[in-house]
Amino acid sequence: MSTEVIRPGPPPTRQRRPLPVGARLKGLLHSQKAAPYFFIAPFVVTLLAFWAVPLARTFVMSTQEVLFGESAFVGTENYERLWRDRIFWQALFNSVRYMVLTLVLLIPIPLVLAVLLNSKIGSPRVKALFKASMFVPALTSVVVAGIIFRLMFAETGTGLVNQVLGFVGLDPVRWLRTDTGGLVALLALAMWRYTGVNILYFLAGLQSIPDEYYEAASIDGANRVQQFFRITLPNLRPTMVYVTTISIYGGLAMFLESFMLYAGNNSPNNQGLTVVGYLYRRGIEENDLGFASAVGVVLLVVIMTINLTYLKLSGTFAKDGGR
């Protein structure tokens, strides 16, 4: 008589219920691999939608003739027209001149003022009031500032600047009718608006320098001037690079200040016309979008060339920080 051993079979498998959508999304958000991509997704989407795609579209339009919703490929014709356009070169000269002069004014002057504010000289309350008052113009609309400066530099004797000149015995000047006078008005507007912003940039850089550096230099016998050139300037190099880079871009891309100062995009003899103003004239006022796109591409190349050259010369791309 044989006995059969009955072995128990495998337990019946239970089918797992699919997780709810909310639980799956929660698990995905808490995943260490996926979480970084969710954090950078808004930036990537914004970059693609508002920078990369319009930039690519601009490159395409610069090789087309775009009129009333229709486009035709013209190759490099827009760039050839741009090369022969005298007004474009005048606008480029105006923009480059404005950029260079703003660099000369809006870097050394705010730097010196920031050093004075960061020093122990003077009352802290007075310096705090000065910093606040210098930053207020940055909060003012460019439109409002342009109108105010247009009234200040009016060519009649009732303008504020001409009243000051009359007080010291000088004749009224037709500021916005001459090239030099218009440039002075633009630079005055830039100084009034952006000096306080650059002061705050430099103050942030100065306050990141350890006080021990200056104490050691004082023990070694270094005076204030030597400390400024041997300690302050070398340690302010990252801030200096940043301020210079954004100033180059801001100077070459300036448009609204000139537009409001001259009450439009048509200044006398195009003395206040900038590259962006010329782009606006050809693209918006004259509806020549293909040619305007070529102007924008050339402006981008000029800005990138100048900035990358400056960053290279300043040692920003060096592995050791240029030291």
Secondary structure, DSSP 8 states (H G I E B T S, - for coil): --------------------HHHHHHHHHT-TTTHHHHHHHHHHHHHIIIIIHHHHHHHHHTTEEEETTEEEE-TTHHHHHHHT-HHHHHHHHHHHHHHHHHHHHHTHHHHHHHHHHHSS-S-HHHHHHHHHHHHHHHHS-HHHHHHHHHHHT-SSTTSHHHHHHHHTT-----GGGSHHHHHHHHHHHHHHHHHHHHHHHHHHHHHTS-HHHHHHHHHTT--HHHHIIIIIHHHTHHHHHHHHHHHHHHHHT--HHHHHHTTSS--GGGTT--HHHHHHIIIIIS--HHHHHHHHHHHHHHHHHHHHHHHHHTTTTSTTTT-
